[in-house]
Amino acid sequence: MATANEAHYLRYISFLNERRLDDLSEFVQEKLTYNGEAMTRTDYQNLIAGDIAAIPDLYFDVHLLVVKDDTIACRIKFDCTPQDEFLGFRPNGKKISFSEHVFYQLKGGKIAEVWSLIDTRSIQSQLEY
């Protein structure tokens, strides 16, 4: 049986996949930290929007989800085709696969801290010519 925070997080992921970035106020604090960097919700939305602009078929596929109280750990798998530079890597027209391991800390039911680790080594090996 899913916890309330698990269901809430999966709804957040569905908003990302539906490109409803302007509706993230339901899920994300106005001020948060991302990998230790302070930012606003708008900054966070713009970060995600930039990834989507570079990779129009970006789909957040949750492969592992662990929720304990207000802490969420997730492994997200991506199978996508970058169209523009992504994380400093130039696209080569081919589909790539990689994972993100991300932890969230909720406050008041909304994301207040994000720690994200993207498998850039895998991305690099697939985008090298």
Salt bridges, closest charged atoms under 4 A:
GLU18 OE1 - ARG20 NH1 3.57
ASP23 OD2 - ARG20 NE 3.08
GLU26 OE2 - ARG11 NH1 1.99
GLU30 OE1 - ARG41 NH2 2.90
ASP61 OD2 - HIS63 NE2 3.22
ASP69 OD2 - LYS68 NZ 3.92
ASP79 OD1 - LYS77 NZ 3.49
